[in-house]
Amino acid sequence: MPHGRIEGGAPAHQPASGLYRAARLLPVLGQIVLLGLTAFPAAAQSKVGTTAAAFLEVGVGARNVGMGESVVATVDDVTAMYWNPAGLVGLTGGQVGFQYTEWFAGTALQYAAGALGLGRMGTVGVHINLMDSGEMEVTTLEFEDGTGETFRVQDLALGLSYARRLTNTFSLGGTLKYVRSRVWRMAASALALDLGVQYDTPFDHLRLGFSISNFGGEMQLAGDNTTVRVDLDPQTSGDNDGILAQLQTRSWDLPLLFRIGVAYDLLRTRHSSLTLTTDVLYPNNNQQYLNLGAEFGFRGLLFLRGGYTNLFLPDAYGQGHLRLGFGLNLVGILRADYAFADRGDLGSVNVIGAVVQF
């Protein structure tokens, strides 16, 4: 699919040219993937569960999930603000999008975004990413059936993005976002920065991408739930045993994530296209791993997608590998997408989304 456009179509090439280019570029692709896997040392021990705002690790966008969450080099719509803000330069006008992810235990992830291309001045965009549990009853040891109160768990990220093409082949983008997590009467917040680049290499139809996500401060829960009454000297008769104090909570890093990606158009003719993608990921709370993806397009109207995620992660941390999806371009300005994601022992999730170009 052309950068920044919902409609498809591509110039015709010789039938064998795609296979010929693939054979010629295999050594290059292999070196890029190997470099990504060896650029960082393997984690000596697991750091799973040592960061805050875990919702930031849930990929957004049905197209991106369907491609194995391997899109840092090819994403070119409003979901780029999550994966790689440099991808916004593909927009030639305005675009809005909405994505909905059915998560576990009655929770859901919702993503809404809008962006506007400003020509040579670049592209600006805003997005909101919301994870919400819905209303739940408060229960205690004394009131196992509920106290009559309700609460909700809610995570929120608000972002402002800017991207610009520095040359015909190199683009740069960034997102400044406010992250907030709330659990009943406790809340934590932080500012974070995402940066990304995309590069069209001198090799035909080969693109590279790099992004760093969630670079920012620590999050520390605070609120009424940590208020307690203490007696500073319980051994002294008549001492004040009702002094208000606050329990100190620990601060936690955001889930910092580096992505290095490759996208290669193996086939691009007037009637069909086939794009292969690979992302190497290095998170600060786990070992590095690899995602693979593919997208086949027919006449720019129908897109079939598949992918495989979490390669080289231990099964305890990387369950659920298969990703599948499809997309339809309707009336040239609307794209509707669906994706299925296997999540191992937890089951599976469904993702739907729509992007409108104007």
Secondary structure as the mmCIF struct_conf table of DSSP 4:
data_model
#
loop_
_struct_conf.conf_type_id
_struct_conf.id
_struct_conf.beg_label_comp_id
_struct_conf.beg_label_asym_id
_struct_conf.beg_label_seq_id
_struct_conf.end_label_comp_id
_struct_conf.end_label_asym_id
_struct_conf.end_label_seq_id
TURN_TY1_P TURN_TY1_P1 HIS A 3 GLY A 4
BEND BEND1 ILE A 6 GLU A 7
TURN_TY1_P TURN_TY1_P2 PRO A 15 ALA A 16
HELX_RH_AL_P HELX_RH_AL_P1 SER A 17 THR A 38
BEND BEND2 ALA A 39 PHE A 40
HELX_LH_PP_P HELX_LH_PP_P1 PRO A 41 ALA A 43
BEND BEND3 ALA A 44 GLN A 45
TURN_TY1_P TURN_TY1_P3 VAL A 48 GLY A 49
STRN STRN1 THR A 51 THR A 51
BEND BEND4 ALA A 52 ALA A 52
HELX_RH_3T_P HELX_RH_3T_P1 ALA A 54 GLU A 57
BEND BEND5 VAL A 58 VAL A 58
HELX_RH_AL_P HELX_RH_AL_P2 ALA A 62 GLY A 66
TURN_TY1_P TURN_TY1_P4 MET A 67 GLU A 69
TURN_TY1_P TURN_TY1_P5 VAL A 72 THR A 74
BEND BEND6 ASP A 77 ASP A 77
TURN_TY1_P TURN_TY1_P6 VAL A 78 THR A 79
HELX_RH_AL_P HELX_RH_AL_P3 ALA A 80 TRP A 83
HELX_RH_3T_P HELX_RH_3T_P2 PRO A 85 GLY A 90
BEND BEND7 THR A 92 GLY A 93
STRN STRN2 GLY A 94 GLU A 102
BEND BEND8 PHE A 104 PHE A 104
TURN_TY1_P TURN_TY1_P7 ALA A 105 GLY A 106
STRN STRN3 ALA A 108 GLY A 117
HELX_RH_3T_P HELX_RH_3T_P3 GLY A 119 MET A 121
STRN STRN4 THR A 123 ASP A 132
STRN STRN5 MET A 136 GLU A 137
BEND BEND9 LEU A 141 GLU A 142
TURN_TY1_P TURN_TY1_P8 GLU A 144 ASP A 145
BEND BEND10 GLY A 148 GLY A 148
STRN STRN6 THR A 150 PHE A 151
STRN STRN7 VAL A 153 ARG A 165
BEND BEND11 LEU A 166 THR A 169
STRN STRN8 PHE A 170 VAL A 183
TURN_TY1_P TURN_TY1_P9 TRP A 184 ARG A 185
STRN STRN9 MET A 186 ASP A 200
BEND BEND12 PRO A 202 PHE A 203
TURN_TY1_P TURN_TY1_P10 ASP A 204 HIS A 205
STRN STRN10 LEU A 206 GLY A 216
STRN STRN11 MET A 219 MET A 219
STRN STRN12 ALA A 222 GLY A 223
HELX_RH_3T_P HELX_RH_3T_P4 ASP A 224 THR A 226
STRN STRN13 THR A 227 VAL A 230
BEND BEND13 LEU A 232 LEU A 232
TURN_TY1_P TURN_TY1_P11 PRO A 234 GLN A 235
BEND BEND14 THR A 236 THR A 236
TURN_TY1_P TURN_TY1_P12 SER A 237 GLY A 238
STRN STRN14 ILE A 243 GLN A 246
HELX_LH_PP_P HELX_LH_PP_P2 LEU A 247 SER A 251
STRN STRN15 TRP A 252 ASP A 253
STRN STRN16 LEU A 257 ARG A 268
BEND BEND15 ARG A 270 HIS A 271
STRN STRN17 SER A 272 PRO A 283
TURN_TY1_P TURN_TY1_P13 ASN A 284 ASN A 285
BEND BEND16 ASN A 286 ASN A 286
STRN STRN18 TYR A 289 PHE A 298
TURN_TY1_P TURN_TY1_P14 ARG A 299 LEU A 301
STRN STRN19 LEU A 302 LEU A 311
TURN_TY1_P TURN_TY1_P15 PHE A 312 PHE A 312
BEND BEND17 LEU A 313 LEU A 313
TURN_TY1_P TURN_TY1_P16 ASP A 315 TYR A 317
STRN STRN20 LEU A 322 LEU A 330
TURN_TY1_P TURN_TY1_P17 VAL A 331 ILE A 333
STRN STRN21 LEU A 334 ASP A 342
HELX_RH_3T_P HELX_RH_3T_P5 GLY A 344 LEU A 346
STRN STRN22 SER A 348 GLN A 357
#
